[in-house]
Amino acid sequence: MKVRNSLRSLKNRHRDCRVVRRKGRVYVINKSQKRFKARQG
């Protein structure tokens, strides 16, 4: 999992990427390609 300041560019890497908020943190998750995972901050 990558830790980034901004997730907008990571969301555009794949069409299945979703931005979700969990426990006050922002994550990029992808069900079909598990390697596109990221967390903000």
Secondary structure, DSSP 8 states (H G I E B T S, - for coil): -EEES--HHHHTTSTT-EEEEETTEEEEE-SS-TT--EEE-
